[in-house]
C-alpha cells in the first residue's frame, strides 16, 4: 500500500523539490499526442493543431493543478529501452491511436508497452485514447472504436491468459469537442488520493444548496477534478466547460486595478505612505484623495454615516474595472439564514464581503455616533486596504505558473464569482436554473447548477455553503502539498 501511494505521489527531481505525478504520453506519428497536451494545458485553439511540428524528442511538461503533474510527450520511435527511465516511475500511461489507423503497427506498440509496464508495476493505470473521432461519421466511429478495442484484447489474450486481468480503459476523444476534457478528467480522478474528500464536500454543498449538480474544475485546463455523487451528464459537463471558457476569455478584461503590474509595484514599493486623516474632515483635506486616481485611498473613501447608503447592494464597493464581485451585500435575510448555522470558528460577519473582498469598506455607524468615528474608520480602512492589497499581490504571484505554486496557499481576500440564468428549455426541471461560478483556490473553481428561486431568495445560505466548501478544499490542498513537498 505504501509503495502504491509513493507512486501516486510521484518522485522528486534534483531541479524540482516537488514530487510530481508522471504521465507517459505515447503514440505513433501524427496520432495527436502533442495536440492533446497543447489544447488542454496551453489553450491552443483546436484549428491550430494542424500546424504543430512533429515531436522529435521527449518533452517534459510540468503542470500545476490540484496535484502537480509531469507529462512526458514522447516521439513515435520511443521504445521501452530508449525511454531512459523504468516504467515503474510513471503512474499512468496514455496511448493515443488515430481512429482511422486499424493496422497492426499501433496495436503492436501498445501491447509492447502494456506487457512491459505490467511486469514492472501491475498497478499502473493504462489508458487508450482513440483520437480524432471527428474524422468519421457516427456509425463508422463506433465500429472503428469497437474493432480497436477487440484487437488489443485479443492480442493480449493470445500472448498469455494472465494479461486478461489487465484493466484497460478506452476513451473516444477529439480536440473539437469536450470529449477530450471528459476523458482526461477521468484519468486525473484516479491519480488524486484526496478525491473521496473532495467528492464528500461537493455532496454536502449540493445537499445544503439544493444543487442538482456541482463540479470542481481546474480553471486553466477546464478539467473537472471532482464532482458529486449524481451521474455526470455530458450536456451539463459541456455547458460548464463552455461557461468556464467564456470566463477565462473575458475575465482578464475586467481585472481589478490592484492586479495591474504598475499597481502592484506601487503598492509593494513602499512609495505610498498611509497616514491617518485628521479627526475633522474638511473639503480641503478630502480633495486630494477624491481627485487623485493613483491613490489607493481613492478606492475606499470615508463612507457617509447614513446606514442606508452602505447597505445598498454592491453600490460603491468595487472599482469600475472590477468585473464580478463575490456577492452583493446581502440583506437582513442573509443573517437570519446563516447565523444559526455559523460555526464558532468563523467570525459573525458577511462571509463574502467583509472577509473576501479587498475593497470592502468599513461598516458605517449610525448618525448618532461620536464625531471621531469617521477618522477612526478611515484609519482602519487605510490599514486594512494596505494589508489586503499586499495579500492580494502575494496570492497572484502564487498562482503564476512560472513561480513555485506549491508553497503554502495564502488565504485570498477576494474570490471572483459569476452566475448566469439558463432558460427552462435547457433544464430538466420545470423552473429556471442558475449556473454559478466561485473561485476556490488560484487553480480551482466551483461550478454548480442551482435552482434560480433558491439562488435569488436564499443567496446568503448559498454563499455560506460556498465559504464552507472553499475552506475545506483549501485545507485538503494544504495537506496534499505537505505530503509532496515535505
Secondary structure as UniProt FT lines:
FT   HELIX           2..9
FT   STRAND          20..27
FT   TURN            29..30
FT   HELIX           33..41
FT   HELIX           46..51
FT   STRAND          59..64
FT   STRAND          68..73
FT   TURN            76..77
FT   TURN            80..83
FT   HELIX           87..89
FT   STRAND          92..98
FT   TURN            99..100
FT   HELIX           104..120
FT   TURN            122..123
FT   STRAND          125..131
FT   HELIX           133..135
FT   HELIX           138..159
FT   HELIX           161..165
FT   STRAND          168..172
FT   TURN            175..176
FT   HELIX           179..189
FT   TURN            190..191
FT   TURN            193..194
FT   HELIX           195..209
FT   STRAND          211..218
FT   TURN            219..221
FT   STRAND          224..227
FT   HELIX           234..251
FT   HELIX           252..254
FT   HELIX           257..259
FT   HELIX           261..268
FT   TURN            269..270
FT   HELIX           283..291
FT   TURN            293..294
FT   HELIX           296..299
FT   HELIX           307..310
FT   TURN            313..317
FT   TURN            320..321
FT   HELIX           332..338
FT   TURN            339..341
FT   TURN            344..345
FT   TURN            351..356
FT   TURN            358..359
FT   TURN            367..368
FT   TURN            371..372
FT   HELIX           373..398
FT   TURN            401..402
FT   TURN            405..406
FT   STRAND          417..422
FT   HELIX           424..426
FT   STRAND          433..439
FT   STRAND          444..451
FT   HELIX           452..457
FT   HELIX           459..485
//
